[in-house]
Amino acid sequence: MDAKRSIADLLLDWYDRHRRTLPWRALPGVAADPYRVWLSEVMLQQTTVATVRPRFEAWVARWPGVESLAAADEAEVMAAWAGLGYYARARNLVRAARAIVAEHGGALPDTEAALRGLPGLGDYTAAAVAAIAFGRRAVVVDANVERVVSRLFRAAGKPAVRAAAEAITPEARAGDFAQGMMDLGSAICSPRRPKCLLCPLADACAAHAAGEEEAFPVKPAKAARPTRFGTMFWLERGLPGAREVFLVRRPPRGLLGGMRALPTGPWEASPPGLAGAPVAAEWRLLKHGVVHGFTHFTLDAALAVARWDAHSAPAEGEWWPVEKLAAAGLPTVFAKAAAAIGRVG
C-alpha cells in the first residue's frame, strides 16, 4: 500500500471509531440530508461548533428544508441569524434556497460546478456539500484541514496545501475523509500543543518528525486593522416596566444590511459626536462606549442616550419593548451597546 493511500486509510479507520456526533451529520450507513449539510457548512464558517449546534437545531425546527427557507421572510431569517456574524451568509442562504426551488426543483444540485452557481456557495462550501452530502470526490480544505495537511507535508502556503490535500483525498468516502480531517484538526491536531501521541497520522507527519508542529501552517503577517469611530443612539420612552427603545432597520445592502439596530451616525476616522442623531433631543454621551472588531476594521463606538416625550414617533423606525430586546435579533455589536447602556439604567 503506498504512503498516500495509507494516510486516507489510517484517517478513515480513526474516524470510524472517533467521529463526532453532530446534529447535521448522518449516522453510519444513512445518507446525509443535503440541506442540513449545506446549512451547517455555512453556519460553521468563522463560527465554532459549540456556538452553532443550538442555533442549527433551532433553525431546522423553524425552517426544516429548502422550500420552507425559500418561502421565509428575509427579515425573520436575519433576526434568527443574529449573533452568528457575517450576515451576508444569511441573505445568501435565502437567495440560494429560492434559486434551488426555482431552478432545481427544490433539490440541491449534486456537483461542485452546479453548487458553485448558487448564491453564496464558494469553492469550499460547494466541495464540502458535494463530498459529504453526495459522495462526490471533492477536495475540502477548511482551517482544520489546512492545519493537518500543512503539518503532514510541511506545506507552506495555500497552493501547496491544496495540492497536498488533492493528493491524499480518496476516490471513495471523500465526505467521510473530509469530516475525519476536520475532527482530527479540532480534537487532536490543534493550533497549540497538538496531541501527537494520540494522532493516527503521527508516523506520516513531516512536521512531527522535525519537531515543528506549531510552526505550521505558515501564516502571512496580518495587516493592522484600522479603527473607525461612531456613535450609537439609545432613544427611550415609557415608564419603568413598560420601557421602549427606538430601533431602525439598516439599509438592505452593506454591512449588517437589513438588520434591526440602534440608530447610529457615520463611522469615520475620528469621533463624530452627535452627528447623525435620529431626532433632536437632549442627548447625553456616556463615559463608556463599546469596541467591536469587524473583518476589516475595529469600531470604537460612543453611546448617547435620551428620552422621547413627544407624542409623534420619529420617522422610519419602530419602538421595541426593552424587556424583550433579545427577541429583536440585534447584531452582536448593537447587542453589546444595549447591554452597556443597560448597566447605567
Buried (B, 14 or more C-beta within 10 A) or exposed (E): EEEEEBBBEBBBEBBEEBBEEBEBBBEEEEEBBBBBBBBBBBBBBEBEBEBBBEBBEEBBEEBEBBBEBBEBEBBEBBBBBBBBBBBBBBBBBBBBBBBBBEEBEBEBBBBBEBBBBBBBBEBBBBBBBBBBBBBBBBBBBBEBBBBBBBBBBBBBEEEBBBBBBEEBBBEEBBBBBBBBBBBBBBBBBBEEEBEBEEBBBBEBBBBBEEEEBEEBBEEEEEEEEEEBBBBBBBBBBBEEEEBBBBBBBBEEEEBBBBBBBBBBBEBEEEBBBBEBBBBEBEBEEBEEBBEBEBEEBBBBBBBBBBEBEEEEEBEEBBBBEBEEBEEBBBBEBBBBBBEBBEEEE
